Amino acid sequence: MPKTDIRSYWSSGDLIFYEKGHRADEDYHVLEIADGEVIVGNADNDVDFIVYLGAADQYVKFDCGTAAVSFAKVDVTITGDLTAGGLAIAGAAVTINDAGADLDFRVESDNLAYALYLDGGKDSL
């Protein structure tokens, strides 16, 4: 892990950890605790946030550079509704591609890569 010059300051109830930039007016917030929130990074930098869960290979990672969340050896339980991209899970219903984009959908089985295949452009199963 590369060495960085992390500094901190306390201002009107907020605790801020930051890294000095290359210019005198350039500070990148790394971690901020303010107004009942914990904020990691800011719009000016690419700070990843990783939560380790008992083992070095078991974690949840928030990648600020790609805006992705990844899970390693973690079971994920979602309570409530989930909407991501063209997928919506609400109650007992699963809706895929509600906007009607030209997207294909495929379900794999143990032995077949295309056990179920929907061609979005041809509207055929």
C-alpha positions in Angstrom: 0.0 0.0 0.0 1.5 3.4 -0.9 2.3 5.9 1.8 0.2 9.0 1.9 0.2 12.1 4.0 -3.1 11.9 5.8 -3.9 14.8 8.0 -6.9 15.7 10.1 -8.7 18.6 11.7 -11.7 19.2 13.9 -14.1 22.0 12.9 -17.4 22.9 14.5 -18.2 19.4 15.5 -17.0 17.8 12.2 -13.9 15.5 12.1 -12.2 15.5 8.7 -9.3 13.4 7.5 -7.7 14.6 4.3 -4.8 14.1 2.0 -2.7 17.1 0.9 -2.8 17.6 -2.9 0.1 18.7 -5.1 -1.0 22.3 -5.1 -1.3 24.5 -2.0 -5.1 24.8 -2.4 -5.7 21.2 -3.2 -7.0 18.9 -0.4 -8.8 15.6 -1.0 -11.2 14.5 1.7 -10.6 10.9 2.6 -13.0 10.5 5.5 -15.4 13.0 7.0 -17.7 12.5 10.1 -20.3 15.3 10.0 -24.0 15.9 10.6 -24.6 12.3 11.7 -23.0 10.9 8.5 -19.7 9.1 7.6 -18.6 10.3 4.2 -15.7 8.5 2.4 -14.0 10.5 -0.4 -15.5 13.3 -2.4 -16.1 14.2 -6.0 -12.5 15.3 -6.5 -10.8 12.0 -5.8 -11.0 8.2 -6.3 -11.0 6.8 -2.8 -12.2 3.2 -2.4 -13.9 2.1 0.8 -13.5 -1.5 1.9 -15.1 -3.2 4.9 -13.4 -6.5 5.9 -15.7 -9.0 7.5 -13.7 -11.4 9.6 -11.1 -12.5 7.0 -8.8 -10.8 4.5 -10.6 -12.4 1.6 -14.2 -11.6 2.9 -15.2 -8.0 2.2 -17.5 -5.4 0.7 -15.8 -2.9 -1.5 -17.1 0.5 -2.8 -15.1 1.5 -5.8 -15.4 5.2 -6.2 -13.6 5.3 -9.6 -16.1 2.9 -11.3 -19.1 3.5 -9.0 -19.3 -0.2 -8.3 -20.0 -2.2 -5.2 -18.4 -5.7 -5.1 -18.8 -8.5 -2.5 -16.2 -11.2 -1.8 -17.3 -14.3 -0.1 -20.3 -12.5 1.4 -24.0 -13.5 1.4 -26.2 -10.5 0.5 -29.7 -10.1 1.9 -31.9 -7.3 0.6 -34.9 -6.2 2.7 -37.4 -4.2 0.7 -37.4 -3.4 -3.0 -34.4 -3.5 -5.3 -33.9 -1.6 -8.5 -30.7 -1.8 -10.5 -30.2 -1.0 -14.2 -33.1 -2.7 -16.0 -33.9 -5.0 -13.1 -36.6 -4.4 -10.4 -37.5 -6.8 -7.6 -40.6 -5.5 -5.6 -42.6 -7.8 -3.4 -43.1 -11.1 -5.2 -42.6 -9.7 -8.7 -39.4 -9.5 -10.8 -39.4 -7.1 -13.7 -36.6 -7.0 -16.2 -36.3 -4.3 -18.9 -39.5 -2.5 -18.1 -38.3 0.4 -20.3 -38.3 -1.8 -23.3 -34.7 -1.5 -24.4 -33.2 -3.9 -27.0 -31.6 -6.2 -24.4 -31.3 -10.0 -24.4 -31.9 -12.1 -21.4 -30.4 -15.5 -20.7 -30.7 -18.2 -18.0 -28.1 -20.9 -17.6 -28.5 -24.4 -16.3 -25.9 -26.8 -15.1 -25.2 -28.0 -18.7 -26.7 -25.3 -21.0 -25.4 -21.8 -21.4 -28.8 -20.9 -23.1 -31.3 -22.9 -21.2 -33.7 -20.0 -21.5 -33.0 -17.2 -24.0 -35.0 -14.0 -24.8 -33.9 -12.0 -27.8 -34.9 -8.4 -27.0 -34.5 -7.1 -30.6 -36.7 -9.9 -32.1 -39.2 -10.1 -29.2 -38.9 -13.8 -29.2 -38.2 -16.5 -26.6 
